[in-house]
Amino acid sequence: MMGLPLVVGVDGSDSSLQAVDWAVDEAARCGLPLRLVYSSLWERYEGARPSFSTDRPAEEVMAEHITASCAERARLRNPEVKVSTEVLPDDAVSVLLREGREASALVTGSRGRGGLAGLLLGSVSLSVAARAVCPVFVVRGSEPNRQGAFGRVVVGVGDSPEGSGAVRFAFREAEARGCALQAVRSWRHPAHEHVDHPLLADDAVRAQEERASTVLTDMLRDPVRDHPQVDVHRQPVEGPAHKVLLDASADADLLVVGALRRHGHFGLQLGRVAHVLLHHSECPVAVVPQRA
C-alpha cells in the first residue's frame, strides 16, 4: 500500500515546473503517489454562478489548464507514478500548510509567477518551509544538482534533539537514492580562549574539533545501525554553519536541515542557517521540522 502523497504546489511558473519534474523522480524513488495542487481565490471573488451560465472566470480556466498541463508533464516523465490534481479556493500558503497535514512531504519551487525579479526565494516557499508540520522540499539550484548528478546527500548535524529528525530523514533519502551521505558539523575557533601561548591555542582548537566529532558520532550512531547500507562520511568543518553548508551544496543533490517548531508559536519558525540555505543553496533543500 502506498504511503501519504508527495504534494506539489503548482502555479505554471518555470520554477514550479522544475518542482514537478523533481517531485516525479522523488515519488518514483519512494513509491509515493503525487498530488498536484493549485491555489485559487476565483471562487471567493466570483461567487456562485447560475447553473445555466456558460461564462467561466478566466482564473478558473487558467487553473484547470495549469493543473492538467502539469499532470501530463508528470505522466510523460514517469508513467508509473500515480498522479492526481486539485484546485483549491484559498491562498497558496494556507492550501499547502493544510495539505501538509496529510502529506509525506511538500514540494515547492523557489519562486512563483508573482515573484519579483530581485527576490532569491518566493514568499510562499519561505512561509511554507518555516511553518509546515511535514518536511518541505524547496527545489532550487542548477540542473545537475536537481537531476542528482553528484550522488550525494548532505545533512547539517545540529545539537540533539533538534537535529535528530533531519539526520534520520537524510539517511532515508540517501538510502532511497542509493547514494552517499555526507554528515557535516561545523565548529568555530574559540574566540574567548586564552591564546597568548601557541600550545594553549592549539589545545583549544583541538578541543572544539573533537567536540564536533563527538557530536557527529553520537547523532549518527542509531541511524548508521538502522541503515547499514548507506555510505556515510563524517565531516567536522571549521567555519560558520551557513557557509560550511553552502559550500557543501555546490556538489550535492540534496541538502537537509532541521527546523525547530515551538508549541504555541505561530509565526515563521526557521533558524538563520536554514533561512540562508533556502535563499542561496546551489542544490534542492529539505527542511525537516522537529518539535521542541
C-alpha positions, -999 to +999 in steps of 0.1 A: +000+000+000+013+035-009+021+060+018+009+096+021+012+116-011+040+139-021+022+172-025+035+198-050+023+234-052+019+244-089+012+278-105+025+275-140+058+292-134+091+278-146+101+272-110+070+251-103+076+231-134+111+223-122+094+213-089+070+189-107+099+172-125+119+168-093+089+156-074+081+129-100+115+115-096+112+117-058+078+100-058+092+072-080+122+066-057+100+064-026+070+046-041+046+075-033+016+090-052+019+125-064-007+152-057-006+185-077-024+214-061-032+248-074-045+275-051-071+299-065-093+325-050-116+330-080-145+312-063-145+337-035-144+366-059-169+353-084-194+336-060-219+310-071-229+311-108-263+301-122-264+265-135-273+278-170-243+301-171-217+293-198-193+321-188-163+308-168-139+330-149-106+333-166-088+323-134-109+290-133-099+282-169-063+290-162-062+269-131-076+239-149-052+243-177-022+246-154-031+215-134-039+195-165-006+205-181+014+197-150-003+163-147+005+155-183+041+166-178+044+143-147+029+113-166+052+118-195+082+119-172+072+087-154+040+069-163+044+046-133+038+074-108+001+078-098-008+115-103-039+134-090-047+171-092-069+196-074-077+233-075-084+247-040-101+280-032-076+297-009-042+314-008-012+293-017+004+293+018-029+282+036-035+255+010-001+240+013+000+241+051-033+223+052-022+198+026+010+191+046-011+176+075-018+146+052+013+145+031+046+127+033+063+160+023+056+192+004+074+203-027+077+239-039+097+258-065+120+285-053+099+313-069+063+316-081+049+335-111+042+365-088+078+367-076+098+399-081+130+395-101+152+406-073+140+380-048+161+349-043+132+329-027+095+334-031+074+343+000+052+312-004+082+288-003+097+306+026+064+307+046+057+270+039+092+259+048+090+279+081+056+266+092+047+232+078+043+202+101+059+179+075+092+180+056+094+206+029+115+203-003+124+236-020+136+228-055+164+252-064+199+251-078+214+242-112+201+214-133+230+189-124+221+193-088+184+189-094+189+159-115+211+140-090+243+142-109+266+141-078+253+111-060+255+128-026+231+139+001+244+164+027+229+169+062+238+196+086+241+180+120+229+202+149+227+195+186+202+169+198+172+168+198+166+195+171+188+178+146+178+142+151+148+143+127+168+158+099+195+132+103+170+103+101+153+119+071+187+123+053+195+087+059+162+076+043+168+099+013+203+086+008+190+050+010+162+057-015+187+073-039+214+047-034+239+074-028+264+086-002+255+107+028+278+135+040+271+144+076+285+179+083+291+195+117+306+230+118+328+242+146+345+276+153+378+287+167+372+296+203+375+334+203+372+336+241+401+312+249+435+324+261+458+324+230+490+341+243+507+307+243+505+288+210+502+255+227+472+266+246+456+280+215+462+246+197+446+228+226+416+250+225+411+244+187+416+207+191+390+206+218+364+223+196+371+200+167+370+169+189+336+181+203+323+184+168+335+149+160+318+136+192+285+152+183+287+136+149+294+102+163+265+104+189+240+117+164+248+092+137+251+061+159+214+049+157+208+059+121+240+041+110+228+010+127+193+013+111+207+020+076+239-001+073+239+001+035+243+038+034+278+050+028+283+077+055+311+103+055+315+123+088+329+157+083+336+183+111+344+215+093+357+248+108+336+278+099+301+294+103+274+267+098+257+285+069+289+290+050+300+254+055+267+240+043+265+264+013+300+253+002+288+216+005+257+223-016+278+230-047+283+194-054+253+178-036+219+165-049+201+175-017+208+195+014+189+185+046+185+208+076+163+207+107+139+234+119+127+236+155+089+241+159+080+255+193+045+248+205+023+279+206+044+299+182+025+308+151+050+330+131+079+319+109+099+292+127+131+290+108+166+293+121+192+316+105+211+288+089+180+273+072+169+307+061+203+314+044+203+280+027+168+284+013+179+316-003+214+307-016+218+269-017+231+255-050+210+224-047+175+215-035+169+219+002+148+198+026+136+215+058+126+188+084+105+201+113+114+189+148+092+196+178+109+213+207 
